[in-house]
Amino acid sequence: MSMSGDRDTAARLRVGILGAGPVTQAIHLPTLARLSDDFEVRVVMDVDAATAETVARRAGAAFTTRAEDVFSDPTVDVVVICSPSQFHAGQVIAACRAGVKAILCEKPFAMTAAEASEIAEVSEQTGVPIIVGAMHVFDPAWLAAQAEWGALTETSHTIRSSVVIPPNAQFEDLATDIVSRPSSPPSDDTGVEAVVRAVTGGIMGLAIHDLPLIRQFLPSFADLEVLRAELASPWGYVVSGTASGKVVHLQAVTTNTWAPEWTLEVIGDDQSLHVTFTPSYVQGGSAVATLHSTAGSRTFGPFALSGYEAEWIALARIARGQAAPLPTVDLIDDLRFAIALADQSSSQIRSNRKAVA
């Protein structure tokens, strides 16, 4: 790898990628290719050398099997972290200390609230801004509706997230020719802990796309109470509870559906919001958001930009000093909300199984 260059001189922001799995291949590389005026992929890292080399070749980039090579390369301006979740916190901290201009980390950016607090402290010390890759937060239709929904944040009483999608692999294969898809060994464990892992995995891997949006309508989640948590067949979750005096309902199921659907609804006494998002991996423009009220309905979108493109554009503006960094306190609270949902769902599942037994 070349170590020549300087982080302050590039017209385009130069990207180092940690993890060359399906998210990198099917989401970030196609997005960066469309934003080539702003970004250049400099290096791709993966612990599997063959995967790293093949994926890097597609982007015209160098490859490595060592994360340290990415952090120490002075030509890398932006680091995107797409490694397994357990490595996120350590790699975010290392990237901050390397002095890059900005970091995009896939969700969740940490596994515990303590890790999130440490990241916030290091980010503040180093001045390196962090974006978490929850693309719905940056979706142009969502942001357009947000600017117009007025008192709905305070007056809403019910929030529902519903996701019906096929397995990720179907979208990944449509998006690109996946190299070396990670595989998990089959498990015969059908006990309560297997259910707990499946449901909490769904919350931290799928529901987490919408949890930062939902949290905008909850002044506090200190009183969060999960009342129902179940595994949906063949895979998915049903989680219902209350927070800030509001009803929150999350449901998801993965099937071989021909018509995927991803919706978020926020309902108040005299106004409601209905958002239909494009599914993960689909580079098909923005969501469509509709505000309903007694005065009529207003629809926002679809816009040409997808949430993936919008998050990278936001990152570019932050890295270049054209926009303020996102408050790290919000990132921490978003993660704490997700962890609280996952923990209470786990407790609810275990309690229900004990009651049945």
HELIX and SHEET records of a PDB file:
HELIX    1   1 PRO A   22  VAL A   23  1                                   2    
HELIX    2   2 THR A   24  HIS A   28  3                                   5    
HELIX    3   3 LEU A   29  ARG A   34  1                                   6    
HELIX    4   4 ALA A   49  ALA A   59  1                                  11    
HELIX    5   5 ALA A   67  SER A   72  1                                   6    
HELIX    6   6 SER A   85  PHE A   87  5                                   3    
HELIX    7   7 HIS A   88  ALA A   98  1                                  11    
HELIX    8   8 ALA A  113  THR A  126  1                                  14    
HELIX    9   9 MET A  135  PHE A  138  5                                   4    
HELIX   10  10 PRO A  140  GLN A  146  1                                   7    
HELIX   11  11 LEU A  152  THR A  155  1                                   4    
HELIX   12  12 ASN A  168  ALA A  175  1                                   8    
HELIX   13  13 VAL A  192  GLY A  205  1                                  14    
HELIX   14  14 ALA A  207  HIS A  209  5                                   3    
HELIX   15  15 LEU A  211  ARG A  215  1                                   5    
HELIX   16  16 GLY A  307  ALA A  319  1                                  13    
HELIX   17  17 THR A  328  VAL A  356  1                                  29    
SHEET    1   A 6 ALA A  62  THR A  64  0                                        
SHEET    2   A 6 PHE A  39  MET A  45  1                                        
SHEET    3   A 6 LEU A  13  LEU A  18  1                                        
SHEET    4   A 6 VAL A  78  ILE A  81  1                                        
SHEET    5   A 6 ALA A 102  CYS A 105  1                                        
SHEET    6   A 6 ILE A 130  VAL A 132  1                                        
SHEET    1   B 8 GLU A 225  LEU A 231  0                                        
SHEET    2   B 8 GLY A 236  ALA A 243 -1                                        
SHEET    3   B 8 LYS A 246  THR A 254 -1                                        
SHEET    4   B 8 SER A 156  ILE A 165  1                                        
SHEET    5   B 8 GLU A 261  GLY A 268 -1                                        
SHEET    6   B 8 GLN A 271  THR A 276 -1                                        
SHEET    7   B 8 VAL A 288  SER A 293 -1                                        
SHEET    8   B 8 GLY A 296  PHE A 300 -1                                        
END                                                                             
